[in-house]
Amino acid sequence: MRSTIRNSYLAFEDFAKQLCEKIICPNLLEQTGPVAGGDGKVDTQSFPVSEQCKTLWYVGVNDNSNSDRWAFAVSTQETWKAKCKKDVRKIKETNRGYKKIFCITNRYAKADQRSHLEDELSKETGIDVRILDLSWILDQVFRNKLEKLAIETLSIDIEWRRDIEIGSSDYSKNKRLDEIKLYIKDNVDPSSILSYQLDLMLEEAVLSKELEHSFIESQGLFDRAILASKRHGNEHQSFNCHYQYCWASYWWYENKSLFEENFFKCFDIALEINNSDKWGSVVSLLFLYSTYNRDEEGNLNNDMILVVDRVSQHLKALSLKDMMPSNSLMSSFYLEMLKLLKIQNVNPDFR
């Protein structure tokens, strides 16, 4: 019986650590020694990572998790409040300078009781204390499609398992994705990322999206590609990252706010590059953006008209530059395309 309880705790501790690595911060130490914190008083803790190495992170990215010291305590006890108090006070007594303490429990905690205990312990210890209960765990697992992680680490018996038949195209994409992941892991110097390596990072994000990997993973890969391009690349590479993120946000994630954020990033970068090719990409995104900004009659709203007019203004200026005939010709073409966006619905009975 005691062995079963111990194995159950170890399985939950392993699951909690892997979940926190994906959601909170990836730089967590492996626990060695006795169960329940052992001599270290914590079940796991963060370790310092340079700002350059943090560039390669794509899950669990937080602003200070690479430099601050964070402690994690895991519990399966029914009396979760008493266990949290005990763990937090023991961690405080170590005087290691922890900035945050996360208490993860597999019990449900009422919101008011959890908040009250967090405030009480934070005030008592001077450390930011967070209690993550079963509700939080379930929300993160299902929201981020981490069911496989829970099933495998907790050895959950399931009657039905989703079998995925991989076609030749997905097989090739999976193979390519594995190759890129391995290459980035073994060859990329985070302090000096080369141009073609930045392209590989973006390709990895696109493949992850096309293979329908978890949103948190794919989003993290896009964010990593954008950050790396900003630090080590050029404006064209940054534009390409935001452009691909727009398409993913619209067609895969159906996330309007994420699309808008990256669309206006593309717009700002296009202003700096001032090239008809990039403005053509902006125009293609405008057609997608217009679906969010039409009234019941199918006409553009005022905010969208202002955006179209701004793009038209810059394209018109480019079209008048005779010294760059190709750029001028393509700009004129995109101007004609924008006219299609502003056509009013002449038949109000048509839907």
Sine and cosine of phi, psi and omega as CSV:
sin_phi,cos_phi,sin_psi,cos_psi,sin_omega,cos_omega
0.00,0.00,-0.74,0.68,-0.01,-1.00
-0.90,0.43,-0.58,0.81,0.02,-1.00
-0.91,0.41,-0.63,0.78,0.01,-1.00
-0.91,0.42,-0.69,0.72,0.02,-1.00
-0.89,0.45,-0.66,0.75,0.00,-1.00
-0.90,0.44,-0.71,0.71,0.01,-1.00
-0.90,0.44,-0.61,0.79,0.03,-1.00
-0.90,0.43,-0.66,0.76,0.02,-1.00
-0.91,0.42,-0.70,0.72,-0.02,-1.00
-0.88,0.47,-0.63,0.77,0.02,-1.00
-0.91,0.42,-0.68,0.73,0.01,-1.00
-0.93,0.37,-0.60,0.80,0.03,-1.00
-0.89,0.46,-0.69,0.73,0.02,-1.00
-0.90,0.44,-0.68,0.74,0.03,-1.00
-0.89,0.45,-0.71,0.70,-0.02,-1.00
-0.88,0.48,-0.66,0.75,0.01,-1.00
-0.90,0.44,-0.73,0.69,-0.01,-1.00
-0.91,0.40,-0.59,0.81,0.04,-1.00
-0.91,0.41,-0.70,0.72,0.01,-1.00
-0.91,0.41,-0.54,0.84,0.04,-1.00
-0.90,0.44,-0.53,0.84,0.00,-1.00
-1.00,0.09,-0.55,0.84,-0.12,-0.99
-0.99,-0.16,-0.62,0.79,-0.15,-0.99
-0.96,-0.26,-0.86,0.50,0.05,-1.00
-0.33,-0.94,0.65,-0.76,-0.08,-1.00
-1.00,0.09,-0.19,0.98,-0.09,-1.00
-1.00,-0.07,0.93,0.36,0.01,-1.00
-0.93,-0.37,0.67,-0.74,0.00,-1.00
-0.97,0.26,0.52,-0.85,0.14,-0.99
-0.97,0.26,0.64,-0.77,0.01,-1.00
-0.99,0.14,0.77,-0.64,0.09,-1.00
-0.83,-0.56,0.54,-0.84,-0.01,-1.00
0.97,-0.24,-0.29,-0.96,-0.08,-1.00
-0.88,0.47,0.27,-0.96,0.03,-1.00
-0.94,0.33,0.35,-0.94,0.10,-0.99
0.90,0.43,0.74,0.67,0.11,-0.99
1.00,-0.05,-0.48,0.88,0.01,-1.00
0.85,0.53,-0.55,-0.83,-0.01,-1.00
-0.97,0.23,-0.25,0.97,-0.06,-1.00
-0.99,0.13,-0.15,0.99,0.02,-1.00
0.94,0.34,-0.12,0.99,0.03,-1.00
-0.80,-0.59,0.41,-0.91,0.06,-1.00
-1.00,0.10,-0.48,0.88,0.17,-0.98
-0.28,-0.96,0.27,-0.96,0.01,-1.00
-0.48,-0.88,0.37,-0.93,0.02,-1.00
-0.98,0.21,0.42,-0.91,0.07,-1.00
-0.83,-0.56,0.47,-0.88,-0.09,-1.00
-0.92,0.39,0.64,-0.76,0.02,-1.00
-0.71,-0.71,0.64,-0.77,-0.01,-1.00
-0.92,0.39,0.40,-0.92,0.02,-1.00
-0.88,0.47,-0.54,0.84,0.02,-1.00
-0.92,0.39,-0.71,0.71,0.00,-1.00
-0.90,0.43,-0.53,0.85,0.00,-1.00
-0.89,0.46,-0.38,0.93,0.01,-1.00
-0.86,0.51,-0.49,0.87,-0.05,-1.00
-1.00,0.06,-0.10,0.99,0.04,-1.00
-0.94,0.35,0.55,-0.83,0.10,-0.99
-0.65,-0.76,0.00,1.00,0.15,-0.99
-0.73,-0.68,0.50,-0.87,0.05,-1.00
0.88,0.47,0.57,0.82,-0.08,-1.00
-1.00,0.06,0.87,-0.49,0.09,-1.00
-0.79,-0.61,0.45,-0.89,-0.14,-0.99
-0.84,0.54,-0.69,0.72,-0.13,-0.99
-0.92,-0.39,0.12,0.99,-0.10,-1.00
-0.93,0.37,-0.32,0.95,0.01,-1.00
-0.99,0.13,-0.32,0.95,-0.05,-1.00
-0.91,-0.42,-0.63,0.78,0.01,-1.00
-0.96,0.28,0.39,-0.92,0.03,-1.00
-0.98,-0.17,0.88,-0.48,-0.02,-1.00
-0.89,-0.45,0.66,-0.75,0.00,-1.00
-0.94,-0.34,0.54,-0.84,-0.01,-1.00
-0.76,-0.65,0.77,-0.64,0.04,-1.00
-0.84,-0.55,0.76,-0.65,-0.07,-1.00
-0.92,-0.39,0.66,-0.75,-0.03,-1.00
-0.63,-0.78,0.60,-0.80,0.13,-0.99
-0.88,-0.47,0.17,0.99,-0.04,-1.00
-0.96,0.28,0.56,-0.83,0.00,-1.00
-0.93,0.38,-0.58,0.82,0.02,-1.00
-1.00,0.08,0.95,0.30,-0.14,-0.99
-0.91,0.42,-0.55,0.83,-0.02,-1.00
-0.91,0.41,-0.72,0.70,0.01,-1.00
-0.90,0.45,-0.63,0.77,0.00,-1.00
-0.92,0.39,-0.63,0.77,0.03,-1.00
-0.89,0.46,-0.72,0.70,0.02,-1.00
-0.86,0.51,-0.71,0.71,-0.02,-1.00
-0.89,0.46,-0.72,0.69,-0.04,-1.00
-0.91,0.42,-0.72,0.70,-0.05,-1.00
-0.89,0.45,-0.69,0.73,-0.02,-1.00
-0.92,0.40,-0.60,0.80,0.05,-1.00
-0.92,0.40,-0.65,0.76,0.01,-1.00
-0.91,0.41,-0.64,0.77,0.04,-1.00
-0.87,0.49,-0.63,0.78,-0.04,-1.00
-0.91,0.40,-0.31,0.95,0.01,-1.00
-0.95,0.32,-0.37,0.93,0.01,-1.00
0.82,0.57,0.66,0.75,0.00,-1.00
-1.00,-0.05,-0.02,1.00,0.04,-1.00
0.99,0.16,0.52,0.85,0.04,-1.00
-0.90,0.43,0.69,-0.72,0.04,-1.00
-1.00,-0.05,-0.46,0.89,0.02,-1.00
-0.65,-0.76,0.53,-0.85,0.12,-0.99
-0.78,-0.62,0.82,-0.58,0.05,-1.00
-0.94,-0.33,0.84,-0.54,0.06,-1.00
-0.96,-0.27,0.90,-0.43,-0.03,-1.00
-0.96,-0.29,0.84,-0.55,0.00,-1.00
-0.80,-0.60,0.54,-0.84,0.04,-1.00
-1.00,-0.03,0.33,0.95,0.04,-1.00
-0.95,-0.32,0.44,-0.90,0.11,-0.99
-0.97,0.25,0.69,-0.72,0.04,-1.00
-0.83,-0.55,0.81,-0.59,0.03,-1.00
-0.88,0.47,0.64,-0.77,-0.11,-0.99
-0.84,0.55,-0.69,0.72,-0.03,-1.00
-0.93,0.37,-0.63,0.78,0.02,-1.00
-0.93,0.38,-0.65,0.76,0.01,-1.00
-0.90,0.44,-0.73,0.68,-0.01,-1.00
-0.89,0.45,-0.67,0.75,0.00,-1.00
-0.89,0.46,-0.68,0.73,-0.02,-1.00
-0.94,0.35,-0.61,0.80,0.05,-1.00
-0.87,0.50,-0.72,0.69,0.00,-1.00
-0.90,0.43,-0.67,0.74,-0.03,-1.00
-0.89,0.46,-0.74,0.67,-0.05,-1.00
-0.95,0.31,-0.57,0.82,0.03,-1.00
-0.90,0.43,-0.67,0.74,0.02,-1.00
-0.92,0.39,-0.63,0.78,-0.04,-1.00
-0.93,0.36,-0.65,0.76,-0.13,-0.99
-0.98,-0.18,-0.32,0.95,-0.09,-1.00
0.97,0.25,0.25,0.97,0.00,-1.00
-0.89,-0.46,0.63,-0.78,0.04,-1.00
-0.94,0.33,0.93,-0.37,-0.06,-1.00
-0.96,-0.26,0.75,-0.66,0.04,-1.00
-0.81,-0.59,0.75,-0.66,0.02,-1.00
-0.95,-0.32,0.87,-0.50,-0.04,-1.00
-0.93,-0.37,0.94,-0.34,-0.10,-1.00
-0.98,-0.18,-0.17,-0.99,-0.07,-1.00
-0.89,0.45,-0.56,0.83,0.04,-1.00
-0.87,0.49,-0.70,0.72,0.04,-1.00
-0.89,0.45,-0.68,0.73,-0.02,-1.00
-0.87,0.49,-0.75,0.66,-0.02,-1.00
-0.90,0.44,-0.65,0.76,0.01,-1.00
-0.88,0.48,-0.70,0.71,-0.01,-1.00
-0.93,0.37,-0.62,0.78,-0.01,-1.00
-0.90,0.44,-0.76,0.65,-0.07,-1.00
-0.98,0.20,-0.58,0.82,-0.01,-1.00
-0.92,0.40,-0.61,0.79,-0.08,-1.00
-0.97,-0.23,0.22,0.98,0.06,-1.00
0.82,0.58,0.78,0.62,0.00,-1.00
-0.96,-0.30,0.45,0.89,-0.01,-1.00
-0.86,0.51,-0.63,0.78,-0.01,-1.00
-0.87,0.49,-0.64,0.77,0.04,-1.00
-0.87,0.50,-0.72,0.69,-0.01,-1.00
-0.91,0.42,-0.69,0.72,-0.04,-1.00
-0.88,0.47,-0.69,0.72,-0.08,-1.00
-0.97,0.24,-0.69,0.73,-0.06,-1.00
-0.97,0.24,-0.53,0.85,-0.02,-1.00
-0.99,-0.11,0.03,1.00,0.00,-1.00
0.79,0.61,0.76,0.65,-0.02,-1.00
-0.98,0.19,0.80,-0.60,0.06,-1.00
-0.98,0.20,0.79,-0.61,0.02,-1.00
-0.80,-0.60,0.61,-0.79,-0.02,-1.00
-0.99,0.14,-0.45,0.89,-0.04,-1.00
-0.76,-0.65,0.74,-0.67,0.03,-1.00
-0.82,-0.57,0.71,-0.70,0.00,-1.00
-0.97,0.25,0.91,-0.41,0.05,-1.00
-1.00,-0.09,0.79,-0.61,-0.03,-1.00
-0.95,-0.30,0.86,-0.51,0.09,-1.00
-1.00,0.07,0.89,-0.46,-0.06,-1.00
-1.00,-0.02,0.86,-0.51,0.05,-1.00
-0.98,0.19,0.05,-1.00,-0.06,-1.00
-0.89,0.46,-0.60,0.80,-0.01,-1.00
-0.92,0.39,-0.74,0.67,0.01,-1.00
-0.92,0.39,-0.54,0.84,0.04,-1.00
-0.88,0.47,-0.70,0.71,0.01,-1.00
-0.91,0.42,-0.64,0.77,0.01,-1.00
-0.92,0.40,-0.67,0.75,0.04,-1.00
-0.88,0.47,-0.66,0.75,0.01,-1.00
-0.90,0.44,-0.70,0.71,0.01,-1.00
-0.90,0.43,-0.65,0.76,0.00,-1.00
-0.89,0.46,-0.68,0.73,0.03,-1.00
-0.88,0.47,-0.64,0.77,0.01,-1.00
-0.90,0.44,-0.68,0.73,-0.02,-1.00
-0.92,0.40,-0.70,0.71,0.01,-1.00
-0.84,0.54,-0.71,0.70,-0.02,-1.00
-0.91,0.41,-0.66,0.75,0.00,-1.00
-0.89,0.45,-0.73,0.69,-0.01,-1.00
-0.89,0.46,-0.65,0.76,-0.01,-1.00
-0.90,0.44,-0.64,0.77,-0.14,-0.99
-1.00,-0.09,-0.37,0.93,-0.19,-0.98
-0.85,-0.53,-0.31,0.95,-0.09,-1.00
-1.00,0.09,0.82,-0.57,0.10,-0.99
-1.00,0.00,0.94,-0.35,-0.09,-1.00
-0.89,0.46,-0.30,0.96,0.02,-1.00
-1.00,0.07,-0.21,0.98,-0.02,-1.00
-0.43,-0.90,0.99,0.17,-0.05,-1.00
-1.00,0.08,0.80,-0.60,-0.06,-1.00
-0.98,0.18,0.29,-0.96,-0.11,-0.99
-0.86,0.51,-0.75,0.66,-0.03,-1.00
-0.93,0.36,-0.42,0.91,0.06,-1.00
-0.95,0.32,-0.54,0.84,0.10,-0.99
-0.90,0.44,-0.63,0.77,0.05,-1.00
-0.90,0.45,-0.59,0.80,0.03,-1.00
-0.91,0.41,-0.61,0.79,0.02,-1.00
-0.89,0.46,-0.67,0.75,0.04,-1.00
-0.93,0.38,-0.65,0.76,0.03,-1.00
-0.88,0.48,-0.62,0.78,0.03,-1.00
-0.88,0.47,-0.67,0.74,0.02,-1.00
-0.90,0.43,-0.68,0.73,-0.01,-1.00
-0.90,0.43,-0.68,0.73,0.02,-1.00
-0.90,0.43,-0.66,0.76,0.03,-1.00
-0.87,0.49,-0.65,0.76,0.03,-1.00
-0.92,0.40,-0.72,0.70,-0.04,-1.00
-0.92,0.40,-0.49,0.87,0.03,-1.00
-1.00,0.05,0.07,1.00,0.06,-1.00
0.85,0.53,0.67,0.74,0.14,-0.99
-0.94,0.35,0.17,-0.99,-0.08,-1.00
-0.83,0.55,0.55,-0.84,-0.03,-1.00
-0.85,0.52,-0.66,0.75,-0.06,-1.00
-0.90,0.44,-0.55,0.83,0.03,-1.00
-0.96,0.28,-0.76,0.65,-0.03,-1.00
-0.90,0.43,-0.69,0.73,0.04,-1.00
-0.87,0.49,-0.67,0.74,0.02,-1.00
-0.88,0.47,-0.61,0.79,0.01,-1.00
-0.93,0.38,-0.64,0.76,0.07,-1.00
-0.90,0.44,-0.71,0.70,0.00,-1.00
-0.88,0.47,-0.63,0.78,0.02,-1.00
-0.91,0.42,-0.69,0.72,0.01,-1.00
-0.88,0.47,-0.65,0.76,0.01,-1.00
-0.91,0.42,-0.73,0.69,-0.01,-1.00
-0.89,0.45,-0.70,0.72,-0.01,-1.00
-0.90,0.43,-0.64,0.77,0.02,-1.00
-0.91,0.41,-0.60,0.80,0.02,-1.00
-0.91,0.41,-0.62,0.79,-0.06,-1.00
-1.00,0.10,-0.58,0.81,-0.16,-0.99
-0.84,-0.54,-0.13,0.99,-0.08,-1.00
-0.93,-0.35,-0.36,-0.93,0.01,-1.00
-0.87,-0.49,0.01,-1.00,-0.08,-1.00
-0.90,0.43,-0.58,0.82,-0.01,-1.00
-0.90,0.44,-0.65,0.76,0.01,-1.00
-0.94,0.34,-0.61,0.79,0.07,-1.00
-0.89,0.45,-0.67,0.74,0.03,-1.00
-0.87,0.50,-0.72,0.70,-0.03,-1.00
-0.87,0.49,-0.61,0.79,0.02,-1.00
-0.90,0.44,-0.75,0.66,-0.01,-1.00
-0.92,0.40,-0.58,0.82,0.01,-1.00
-0.89,0.45,-0.74,0.67,0.02,-1.00
-0.91,0.42,-0.56,0.83,0.03,-1.00
-0.91,0.41,-0.57,0.82,0.06,-1.00
-0.87,0.49,-0.75,0.66,-0.02,-1.00
-0.89,0.46,-0.65,0.76,0.03,-1.00
-0.90,0.43,-0.67,0.75,-0.03,-1.00
-0.90,0.44,-0.59,0.81,-0.06,-1.00
-0.99,0.16,-0.79,0.61,-0.16,-0.99
-1.00,0.02,-0.53,0.85,-0.06,-1.00
-0.99,-0.13,-0.74,0.67,-0.14,-0.99
-0.99,-0.14,-0.26,0.97,0.00,-1.00
0.76,0.65,0.75,0.66,-0.08,-1.00
-0.91,-0.41,0.98,-0.20,-0.08,-1.00
-0.89,0.45,-0.73,0.68,-0.05,-1.00
-0.89,0.45,-0.62,0.78,0.03,-1.00
-0.92,0.38,-0.62,0.78,0.05,-1.00
-0.90,0.44,-0.74,0.67,-0.02,-1.00
-0.86,0.51,-0.70,0.71,-0.01,-1.00
-0.84,0.55,-0.74,0.68,-0.06,-1.00
-0.98,0.20,-0.48,0.88,0.06,-1.00
-0.88,0.47,-0.73,0.68,-0.03,-1.00
-0.95,0.31,-0.40,0.91,0.16,-0.99
-0.91,0.41,-0.69,0.72,0.07,-1.00
-0.86,0.51,-0.68,0.73,0.00,-1.00
-0.87,0.50,-0.73,0.68,-0.03,-1.00
-0.90,0.43,-0.65,0.76,-0.01,-1.00
-0.94,0.35,-0.61,0.79,0.03,-1.00
-0.87,0.49,-0.56,0.83,0.05,-1.00
-0.88,0.47,-0.60,0.80,-0.02,-1.00
-0.97,0.24,-0.65,0.76,-0.03,-1.00
-0.96,0.27,-0.65,0.76,0.04,-1.00
0.82,0.57,0.78,0.63,-0.01,-1.00
-0.84,-0.55,0.68,-0.74,-0.09,-1.00
-0.89,0.45,-0.50,0.87,0.00,-1.00
-0.89,0.46,-0.71,0.70,0.01,-1.00
-0.93,0.36,-0.61,0.79,0.04,-1.00
-0.91,0.41,-0.52,0.86,0.09,-1.00
-0.90,0.45,-0.62,0.79,0.07,-1.00
-0.92,0.40,-0.62,0.78,0.05,-1.00
-0.89,0.46,-0.66,0.75,0.02,-1.00
-0.89,0.46,-0.67,0.75,0.02,-1.00
-0.89,0.46,-0.59,0.81,0.06,-1.00
-0.95,0.32,-0.52,0.86,0.03,-1.00
-0.87,0.49,-0.61,0.79,0.02,-1.00
-0.90,0.44,-0.59,0.81,0.08,-1.00
-0.94,0.34,-0.70,0.71,-0.04,-1.00
-0.88,0.47,-0.51,0.86,-0.03,-1.00
-0.91,0.42,-0.42,0.91,0.00,-1.00
-0.93,0.37,-0.36,0.93,0.07,-1.00
-1.00,0.09,-0.24,0.97,-0.22,-0.97
-0.78,-0.62,0.72,0.69,0.08,-1.00
-0.85,-0.53,0.54,-0.84,0.01,-1.00
-1.00,0.09,-0.12,-0.99,-0.06,-1.00
-0.90,0.44,-0.42,0.91,0.02,-1.00
-1.00,0.08,-0.06,1.00,-0.01,-1.00
1.00,0.03,0.13,0.99,0.00,-1.00
-1.00,-0.05,0.46,-0.89,0.00,-1.00
-0.92,0.39,0.61,-0.79,0.09,-1.00
-0.99,0.16,0.14,-0.99,-0.11,-0.99
-0.89,0.46,-0.63,0.78,-0.01,-1.00
-0.89,0.47,-0.66,0.75,-0.02,-1.00
-0.93,0.37,-0.63,0.77,0.02,-1.00
-0.87,0.50,-0.63,0.77,0.03,-1.00
-0.89,0.46,-0.65,0.76,0.01,-1.00
-0.91,0.41,-0.71,0.70,0.02,-1.00
-0.87,0.49,-0.66,0.75,0.00,-1.00
-0.90,0.43,-0.62,0.79,0.02,-1.00
-0.90,0.43,-0.70,0.72,0.03,-1.00
-0.90,0.44,-0.68,0.73,0.01,-1.00
-0.87,0.50,-0.64,0.77,-0.01,-1.00
-0.87,0.49,-0.72,0.70,-0.02,-1.00
-0.95,0.31,-0.59,0.81,0.04,-1.00
-0.92,0.40,-0.60,0.80,0.02,-1.00
-0.90,0.43,-0.64,0.77,0.03,-1.00
-0.89,0.45,-0.64,0.77,0.03,-1.00
-0.93,0.37,-0.60,0.80,-0.05,-1.00
-0.91,0.40,-0.34,0.94,-0.04,-1.00
-1.00,-0.02,-0.04,1.00,-0.01,-1.00
-1.00,0.05,1.00,-0.06,-0.06,-1.00
-0.92,0.39,-0.38,0.93,-0.02,-1.00
-0.93,0.37,-0.29,0.96,0.06,-1.00
-0.84,-0.55,0.98,0.18,-0.14,-0.99
-0.87,0.49,-0.65,0.76,0.00,-1.00
-0.91,0.41,-0.71,0.71,0.04,-1.00
-0.87,0.50,-0.67,0.74,-0.01,-1.00
-0.91,0.42,-0.70,0.71,-0.02,-1.00
-0.89,0.45,-0.72,0.70,-0.02,-1.00
-0.92,0.40,-0.58,0.81,0.03,-1.00
-0.90,0.45,-0.64,0.77,0.04,-1.00
-0.90,0.43,-0.62,0.78,0.02,-1.00
-0.90,0.44,-0.70,0.71,0.00,-1.00
-0.92,0.39,-0.51,0.86,0.08,-1.00
-0.89,0.46,-0.65,0.76,0.03,-1.00
-0.91,0.40,-0.59,0.81,0.04,-1.00
-0.90,0.44,-0.63,0.78,-0.02,-1.00
-0.90,0.44,-0.46,0.89,0.03,-1.00
-0.89,0.46,-0.49,0.87,0.03,-1.00
-0.91,0.43,-0.55,0.83,-0.01,-1.00
-0.91,0.42,-0.53,0.85,-0.14,-0.99
-1.00,-0.09,0.10,1.00,0.04,-1.00
-0.91,0.42,0.78,-0.63,0.01,-1.00
-0.99,0.17,0.42,-0.91,0.06,-1.00
-0.97,0.25,0.97,-0.24,-0.09,-1.00
-0.98,0.21,-0.26,0.97,0.00,-1.00
-0.86,-0.51,0.99,-0.10,-0.06,-1.00
-0.91,0.42,-0.29,0.96,0.02,-1.00
-0.99,0.13,-0.19,0.98,-0.03,-1.00
-1.00,0.00,0.78,-0.62,0.07,-1.00
-0.85,-0.53,0.00,0.00,0.00,0.00
